[in-house]
């Protein structure tokens, strides 16, 4: 390595450095450019593609993604309140192309770890020296009787931002005054833990101005959820939560919140204790790793086991699994977590190509939730890897929740921070 030694590389390319986005050293000189194929054009895949090219421009990076554009799930709840359009959270892949990433519009059917090839539905085969898989989540369609992918076209989950997000928005707009929306939350673990509860607030934000007699009911198979105290406080202040006139009601497991079946023809949900009927129903099913992870033998149970030093699959070497599909506890399944993991994996891949050991990784996560026009909350943490247990642990005192006693001005600033965070994350992953 001509410009710096092994120790310098590990120091600069460590996860701690990458987590802050501080990169800028020259490309590493390799005898020949190795090939990295990336499966999935979401946060994990895009971030890995960009940072592989930034770390070493000699690497041939190909990203395979069936969609022509990326629609962000984070901030998509604002489409339901009307604060955003679906177009405002949809982005093309031109930024990655400018970094030298090849974009292939196709769907990966399987990854062949023996031949080291990625095979697409279109019949193409892409050889790789390393493969990065960020397949997101799929649903357990058999968990709720009567609910499947076909029913979801009219009773949307809207958990993948796009067409169903728009459908759910139109249903809320068309709902009569005094109507009821039911959100069915999923069991842990699932993508974006605060998402269903922010969604309730965003729908309430719209209804407060346009359908003030409407009700939003959350049926939950859990008795606790992410940022619960802050959500309940915000719901109380903005929407009367806990009073007879509350716009939002939450029923947890102890109250019979687990939904067992749906009758789409009558818009009726059967929970453990009673039936519920609504004008609009949003079911977010239980989740597991995306389909290609199962097709490629990357899963153990519902999720993909990985070496958390590098996010390399424990089932097949040379394949790195990022984001929601990976078993990365105690990191949440969030966009920012995937972004952080992708940088660590990119550094590890480049290190391996140069015969080096990866640096000790450090990860970060930040998650904002917007409950009202001027009311935001957040959670943040920095994580380290315990090498002995291969468990990612939050570093004590490194982050935390928004304070319960925050002022109105602080809550307002959190909304501004959330919007800035969104812009910065999109730019970091594909700008």
HELIX and SHEET records of a PDB file:
HELIX    1   1 UNK A    6  UNK A   12  1                                   7    
HELIX    2   2 UNK A   15  UNK A   19  1                                   5    
HELIX    3   3 UNK A   43  UNK A   55  1                                  13    
HELIX    4   4 UNK A   77  UNK A   81  1                                   5    
HELIX    5   5 UNK A   86  UNK A   89  5                                   4    
HELIX    6   6 UNK A   94  UNK A   98  1                                   5    
HELIX    7   7 UNK A  151  UNK A  153  5                                   3    
HELIX    8   8 UNK A  163  UNK A  174  1                                  12    
HELIX    9   9 UNK A  195  UNK A  210  1                                  16    
HELIX   10  10 UNK A  228  UNK A  239  1                                  12    
HELIX   11  11 UNK A  253  UNK A  255  5                                   3    
HELIX   12  12 UNK A  291  UNK A  295  1                                   5    
HELIX   13  13 UNK A  323  UNK A  325  5                                   3    
HELIX   14  14 UNK A  335  UNK A  353  1                                  19    
HELIX   15  15 UNK A  408  UNK A  430  1                                  23    
SHEET    1   A 5 UNK A 102  UNK A 104  0                                        
SHEET    2   A 5 UNK A  60  UNK A  64  1                                        
SHEET    3   A 5 UNK A  35  UNK A  39  1                                        
SHEET    4   A 5 UNK A 130  UNK A 133  1                                        
SHEET    5   A 5 UNK A 319  UNK A 321  1                                        
SHEET    1   B 2 UNK A  70  UNK A  71  0                                        
SHEET    2   B 2 UNK A  90  UNK A  91 -1                                        
SHEET    1   C 3 UNK A 108  UNK A 112  0                                        
SHEET    2   C 3 UNK A 117  UNK A 120 -1                                        
SHEET    3   C 3 UNK A 125  UNK A 127 -1                                        
SHEET    1   D 2 UNK A 137  UNK A 139  0                                        
SHEET    2   D 2 UNK A 287  UNK A 289 -1                                        
SHEET    1   E 4 UNK A 248  UNK A 251  0                                        
SHEET    2   E 4 UNK A 215  UNK A 219  1                                        
SHEET    3   E 4 UNK A 180  UNK A 184  1                                        
SHEET    4   E 4 UNK A 280  UNK A 283  1                                        
SHEET    1   F 3 UNK A 259  UNK A 263  0                                        
SHEET    2   F 3 UNK A 268  UNK A 271 -1                                        
SHEET    3   F 3 UNK A 275  UNK A 277 -1                                        
SHEET    1   G 2 UNK A 306  UNK A 307  0                                        
SHEET    2   G 2 UNK A 312  UNK A 313 -1                                        
SHEET    1   H 3 UNK A 362  UNK A 372  0                                        
SHEET    2   H 3 UNK A 375  UNK A 386 -1                                        
SHEET    3   H 3 UNK A 391  UNK A 394 -1                                        
SHEET    1   I 3 UNK A 362  UNK A 372  0                                        
SHEET    2   I 3 UNK A 375  UNK A 386 -1                                        
SHEET    3   I 3 UNK A 400  UNK A 401 -1                                        
END                                                                             
